[in-house]
Amino acid sequence: MMDYKFLKTRQVNSTLWVEIHNPPVNILTADICEELFLLIKEVEEDPSIHVFILTGGMEDTYIFHFSIPELVNITKDNKKLMLDKMFRTRLGAALVQYNQTFTMWMMDKFPWYEHFILSLVKRMRGFSSTLFLVYQMHRCYYAIERMGKITIAAMNGTCCGGGTEMGTCFDFRFMVGDQGFTISQPEIVVGILPGGGGNSRLPRLIGKAKALEFMLTADLWSPEEAKKNNLITDHFPKKDFHAKVQEFADRMSKRIPIAVKEIKRTVHDGMETTLRHSLSIEMGGTIRAFDNKYSQNALQEYAKIIKEQIEEPKGKRGTVAENIALMQSDEVISRIFKG
């Protein structure tokens, strides 16, 4: 893998741990987003990695929030680009918004176009750092969300602002639960809004009413509150945290990659369209999964288990739970991936 300034990686079994290092409190920056984006592109091409975990590389430190100096620049950059004037009229706002929607759609569909736009805004950074910030942040968060791997945010410290928004992009979120750490979305306190996707992803994750409450009150949720409101998956004591997250990752690493990729694609794309079209997207994912050799091996192995445990048992007939557990055993998994 490439060498990165802010990221350190280590692979454990089929899991890649990625640690953020930006002392003293891991402030999130556009440069960190760029490094994460590039790393994700590397990971996508590595078949030995099934699970991607992001955590803080310093003790009791995850991601504090986004860089305030970079956010302060947004006002003057908006004036340079005349965006402040454009958004004072309904027509101007509509033109900019629809142009942005089309640009993001093109970047989603065509990697070469995404590379072109990110290269362009990076070259323009001296004139407008905000363009680089916005595009790189959104593409980084989108890349996390759409990874064809299981993704986990291992929050080993307090998380707020941009860190919370990034967390909503992961499949699973775990927090250290016994050190007084909190998670929040406090942008309203300084008169701005969660502009890194918080307004869009939080309602989809925890529901509109709770998302509005979370953002408008700027309350600091404890791990217990965050779990209760479905913002995180679970929390563990500090002494067990890494072991528990790794245990969960090892379990998830046994999932067949094509099924992971297509389930995630179908859910994310299906949430953005009608039920009718969502079912069509699901059909495409199903066809691609059935066309995969590992899925075919898994179905054949499961057919053997059904025959031995249910249809022609030599002893006590197996239960559904026992059959599923057997399918996830190391012995069966090794047969699936060797076939």
C-alpha positions as CSV (number, residue, x, y, z in Angstrom):
1,M,0.0,0.0,0.0
2,M,1.0,3.6,-0.5
3,D,2.6,5.6,2.4
4,Y,0.2,8.0,4.0
5,K,0.9,11.0,6.3
6,F,-2.1,10.7,8.5
7,L,-3.1,7.0,8.2
8,K,-1.5,3.8,9.6
9,T,-2.7,0.4,8.5
10,R,-2.3,-3.1,9.9
11,Q,-4.0,-6.3,8.6
12,V,-5.4,-8.9,11.1
13,N,-6.7,-12.0,9.3
14,S,-9.0,-10.6,6.6
15,T,-9.5,-7.3,8.4
16,L,-7.7,-4.0,7.7
17,W,-7.4,-1.7,10.7
18,V,-6.9,1.9,9.7
19,E,-5.7,4.4,12.3
20,I,-6.0,8.2,12.0
21,H,-3.0,10.1,13.4
22,N,-3.4,13.9,13.5
23,P,-2.4,15.0,17.0
24,P,-3.5,16.3,19.4
25,V,-7.2,15.3,18.9
26,N,-7.5,14.0,15.4
27,I,-9.1,17.0,13.8
28,L,-10.5,15.9,10.4
29,T,-9.1,17.8,7.4
30,A,-9.6,17.7,3.6
31,D,-6.1,16.1,3.3
32,I,-7.2,13.3,5.6
33,C,-10.3,12.8,3.5
34,E,-8.1,12.6,0.4
35,E,-5.8,10.0,2.0
36,L,-8.8,7.9,3.1
37,F,-10.3,8.1,-0.4
38,L,-7.1,6.9,-2.0
39,L,-6.7,4.1,0.6
40,I,-10.3,2.9,0.0
41,K,-9.6,2.7,-3.7
42,E,-6.6,0.4,-2.9
43,V,-8.6,-1.7,-0.5
44,E,-11.4,-2.2,-3.1
45,E,-8.8,-4.0,-5.3
46,D,-7.4,-6.2,-2.6
47,P,-9.3,-9.6,-2.3
48,S,-7.5,-10.5,0.9
49,I,-9.4,-7.7,2.8
50,H,-13.0,-8.4,3.7
51,V,-13.5,-6.0,6.5
52,F,-12.4,-2.3,6.8
53,I,-12.1,-0.7,10.3
54,L,-11.4,3.0,10.9
55,T,-10.3,4.0,14.4
56,G,-8.2,6.6,16.2
57,G,-4.5,5.9,16.4
58,M,-4.0,7.7,19.7
59,E,-5.4,6.4,23.0
60,D,-8.9,7.7,23.8
61,T,-8.9,9.7,20.6
62,Y,-11.2,9.1,17.6
63,I,-12.2,12.0,15.4
64,F,-13.0,15.3,17.2
65,H,-14.6,17.3,14.4
66,F,-13.7,19.0,11.1
67,S,-10.9,21.6,10.9
68,I,-12.3,25.0,12.0
69,P,-9.7,27.0,10.0
70,E,-10.8,25.2,6.8
71,L,-14.5,25.9,7.6
72,V,-13.7,29.6,8.2
73,N,-12.4,29.9,4.6
74,I,-15.8,28.8,3.2
75,T,-17.3,32.3,3.6
76,K,-14.6,34.1,1.6
77,D,-14.5,31.3,-1.0
78,N,-18.2,31.6,-1.5
79,K,-17.8,35.2,-2.3
80,K,-14.9,34.5,-4.8
81,L,-17.1,32.0,-6.6
82,M,-20.2,34.2,-6.3
83,L,-22.1,31.4,-4.7
84,D,-23.4,33.8,-2.0
85,K,-25.1,35.8,-4.8
86,M,-26.4,32.8,-6.7
87,F,-28.1,31.4,-3.6
88,R,-29.9,34.6,-2.9
89,T,-32.3,33.9,-5.8
90,R,-34.5,30.8,-6.4
91,L,-33.3,30.5,-10.0
92,G,-29.6,30.8,-9.1
93,A,-29.9,28.3,-6.3
94,A,-31.8,25.9,-8.5
95,L,-29.2,26.1,-11.3
96,V,-26.3,25.5,-8.9
97,Q,-28.0,22.7,-7.1
98,Y,-29.1,20.8,-10.3
99,N,-25.6,21.3,-11.7
100,Q,-24.1,19.8,-8.5
101,T,-26.5,16.9,-8.7
102,F,-25.6,16.1,-12.2
103,T,-21.8,16.4,-11.4
104,M,-22.2,14.0,-8.5
105,W,-24.2,11.6,-10.7
106,M,-21.5,11.7,-13.3
107,M,-18.8,11.0,-10.7
108,D,-20.8,8.1,-9.3
109,K,-21.1,6.5,-12.7
110,F,-17.8,7.2,-14.3
111,P,-14.5,6.8,-12.3
112,W,-12.6,8.8,-15.0
113,Y,-14.9,11.8,-14.4
114,E,-14.5,11.6,-10.7
115,H,-10.7,11.6,-11.1
116,F,-11.0,14.6,-13.4
117,I,-13.1,16.7,-11.1
118,L,-11.0,15.8,-8.0
119,S,-7.8,16.7,-9.9
120,L,-9.3,19.9,-11.1
121,V,-10.5,21.2,-7.7
122,K,-7.1,20.2,-6.2
123,R,-5.3,22.4,-8.8
124,M,-7.7,25.2,-8.0
125,R,-7.0,24.8,-4.2
126,G,-4.9,28.0,-4.2
127,F,-7.9,30.0,-5.5
128,S,-10.6,28.2,-3.6
129,S,-9.7,25.6,-0.9
130,T,-13.5,25.1,-0.3
131,L,-14.1,23.4,-3.6
132,F,-11.4,20.9,-2.8
133,L,-12.8,20.4,0.7
134,V,-16.4,19.9,-0.4
135,Y,-15.7,17.5,-3.3
136,Q,-13.0,15.5,-1.5
137,M,-15.1,15.2,1.7
138,H,-18.2,14.1,-0.2
139,R,-16.3,11.6,-2.4
140,C,-14.5,10.2,0.6
141,Y,-17.7,9.7,2.6
142,Y,-19.4,8.2,-0.5
143,A,-16.5,5.8,-1.1
144,I,-16.8,4.6,2.5
145,E,-20.6,4.1,2.2
146,R,-20.3,2.3,-1.2
147,M,-17.3,0.1,-0.4
148,G,-17.8,-3.5,-1.5
149,K,-16.4,-4.6,1.9
150,I,-17.9,-4.7,5.5
151,T,-17.0,-1.4,7.1
152,I,-16.8,-0.6,10.8
153,A,-16.2,2.7,12.6
154,A,-14.4,1.8,15.9
155,M,-14.9,5.0,17.9
156,N,-12.3,4.8,20.7
157,G,-13.0,8.4,21.8
158,T,-15.4,11.3,21.7
159,C,-16.8,11.9,18.2
160,C,-18.6,15.0,16.9
161,G,-19.3,17.1,13.8
162,G,-17.6,15.7,10.7
163,G,-16.5,12.6,12.5
164,T,-20.2,11.8,13.3
165,E,-21.2,12.5,9.7
166,M,-18.4,10.2,8.5
167,G,-19.6,7.5,11.0
168,T,-23.0,7.4,9.3
169,C,-21.4,6.1,6.2
170,F,-20.1,2.9,7.8
171,D,-22.1,-0.4,8.0
172,F,-21.5,-0.7,11.7
173,R,-20.4,1.7,14.5
174,F,-19.0,0.7,17.9
175,M,-18.0,3.0,20.8
176,V,-16.0,2.6,24.0
177,G,-18.8,2.7,26.5
178,D,-17.2,3.2,29.9
179,Q,-15.0,6.3,29.6
180,G,-17.5,9.1,29.4
181,F,-17.1,9.5,25.6
182,T,-20.0,11.1,23.7
183,I,-21.2,11.5,20.1
184,S,-22.8,14.7,18.8
185,Q,-23.7,16.9,15.8
186,P,-23.1,20.4,17.3
187,E,-22.8,22.6,14.2
188,I,-25.9,24.6,15.1
189,V,-24.1,26.0,18.1
190,V,-21.8,28.0,15.7
191,G,-24.7,28.8,13.3
192,I,-24.0,26.3,10.5
193,L,-25.5,23.0,9.6
194,P,-23.9,19.5,9.2
195,G,-22.8,20.1,5.6
196,G,-20.9,16.8,5.2
197,G,-24.0,14.8,4.7
198,G,-25.4,14.8,8.2
199,N,-28.7,16.4,7.1
200,S,-29.1,13.7,4.5
201,R,-27.8,10.5,6.1
202,L,-28.8,10.9,9.7
203,P,-32.6,11.0,9.0
204,R,-32.1,7.8,6.8
205,L,-30.2,6.2,9.7
206,I,-32.2,7.1,12.8
207,G,-35.4,8.6,11.4
208,K,-36.4,12.3,10.7
209,A,-37.7,13.2,14.2
210,K,-34.6,11.9,16.1
211,A,-32.2,13.4,13.5
212,L,-33.8,16.8,13.9
213,E,-33.7,16.5,17.7
214,F,-30.1,15.4,17.6
215,M,-29.0,18.3,15.3
216,L,-31.2,21.1,16.7
217,T,-30.4,20.4,20.4
218,A,-26.7,19.7,19.8
219,D,-27.0,17.2,22.7
220,L,-24.1,15.0,23.6
221,W,-25.3,11.4,23.4
222,S,-23.7,8.8,25.6
223,P,-22.9,5.4,24.1
224,E,-26.1,4.1,25.8
225,E,-28.2,6.9,24.2
226,A,-26.6,6.5,20.8
227,K,-27.3,2.7,20.8
228,K,-30.9,3.3,22.0
229,N,-31.5,5.7,19.1
230,N,-29.8,3.3,16.5
231,L,-26.9,5.7,15.9
232,I,-24.3,3.1,16.9
233,T,-24.4,-0.7,16.8
234,D,-23.0,-1.4,20.2
235,H,-20.5,-0.2,22.9
236,F,-17.9,-2.1,24.9
237,P,-15.7,-1.4,27.9
238,K,-12.3,0.1,26.9
239,K,-10.3,-3.0,28.1
240,D,-12.3,-5.2,25.7
241,F,-12.9,-2.8,22.9
242,H,-10.4,-3.9,20.3
243,A,-10.9,-7.5,21.0
244,K,-14.6,-7.3,20.7
245,V,-14.5,-5.3,17.5
246,Q,-12.0,-7.8,16.0
247,E,-14.2,-10.7,17.1
248,F,-17.1,-9.1,15.2
249,A,-14.9,-8.4,12.2
250,D,-13.7,-12.0,12.1
251,R,-17.4,-13.1,12.0
252,M,-18.2,-10.6,9.2
253,S,-15.1,-11.7,7.2
254,K,-16.8,-15.0,6.6
255,R,-19.5,-13.4,4.4
256,I,-19.1,-14.0,0.7
257,P,-17.8,-10.8,-0.9
258,I,-20.1,-10.7,-3.9
259,A,-23.1,-11.0,-1.5
260,V,-21.8,-8.2,0.7
261,K,-21.2,-5.9,-2.3
262,E,-24.6,-6.6,-3.9
263,I,-26.6,-6.3,-0.7
264,K,-25.0,-2.9,0.0
265,R,-25.4,-1.7,-3.6
266,T,-29.1,-2.8,-3.7
267,V,-29.9,-1.1,-0.3
268,H,-28.2,2.2,-1.1
269,D,-29.4,2.5,-4.7
270,G,-32.9,1.2,-3.8
271,M,-33.3,3.8,-1.0
272,E,-32.9,6.5,-3.6
273,T,-35.7,5.4,-6.0
274,T,-39.2,3.9,-6.2
275,L,-40.0,0.5,-4.9
276,R,-40.7,-0.7,-8.5
277,H,-37.2,0.3,-9.7
278,S,-35.6,-0.9,-6.4
279,L,-36.9,-4.4,-7.1
280,S,-35.3,-4.2,-10.6
281,I,-32.0,-3.2,-9.0
282,E,-32.4,-6.1,-6.6
283,M,-32.9,-8.5,-9.5
284,G,-29.6,-7.3,-11.0
285,G,-27.7,-7.9,-7.7
286,T,-29.3,-11.3,-7.4
287,I,-28.2,-12.4,-10.9
288,R,-24.6,-11.2,-10.3
289,A,-24.5,-13.1,-7.0
290,F,-25.8,-16.4,-8.5
291,D,-23.1,-16.0,-11.2
292,N,-20.3,-16.0,-8.6
293,K,-18.4,-19.3,-8.0
294,Y,-18.2,-18.8,-4.2
295,S,-22.0,-18.3,-4.0
296,Q,-22.5,-21.4,-6.1
297,N,-20.1,-23.4,-3.8
298,A,-22.0,-22.1,-0.7
299,L,-25.4,-23.2,-2.1
300,Q,-24.0,-26.7,-2.9
301,E,-22.5,-27.0,0.6
302,Y,-25.8,-25.9,2.2
303,A,-27.7,-28.4,0.1
304,K,-25.4,-31.1,1.6
305,I,-26.0,-29.9,5.1
306,I,-29.8,-29.8,4.5
307,K,-29.7,-33.4,3.2
308,E,-27.5,-34.7,6.1
309,Q,-29.2,-32.7,8.9
310,I,-32.8,-32.4,7.8
311,E,-33.8,-34.7,5.0
312,E,-31.8,-37.8,5.9
313,P,-30.4,-37.3,9.5
314,K,-28.6,-40.2,11.1
315,G,-29.5,-38.9,14.5
316,K,-31.5,-36.0,15.9
317,R,-32.7,-33.7,13.1
318,G,-30.8,-30.4,13.1
319,T,-32.5,-27.0,13.8
320,V,-32.3,-23.9,11.6
321,A,-29.9,-22.3,14.0
322,E,-27.6,-25.3,14.0
323,N,-27.6,-25.4,10.2
324,I,-26.8,-21.7,9.9
325,A,-24.0,-22.0,12.5
326,L,-22.6,-25.0,10.6
327,M,-22.6,-22.9,7.4
328,Q,-20.4,-20.3,9.2
329,S,-18.0,-22.8,10.6
330,D,-14.3,-22.6,9.5
331,E,-14.5,-26.0,7.9
332,V,-17.4,-25.2,5.6
333,I,-16.1,-21.7,4.9
334,S,-12.7,-23.1,3.8
335,R,-14.5,-25.5,1.4
336,I,-16.5,-22.7,-0.1
337,F,-13.5,-20.5,-0.8
338,K,-11.3,-23.4,-2.0
339,G,-13.9,-24.6,-4.5
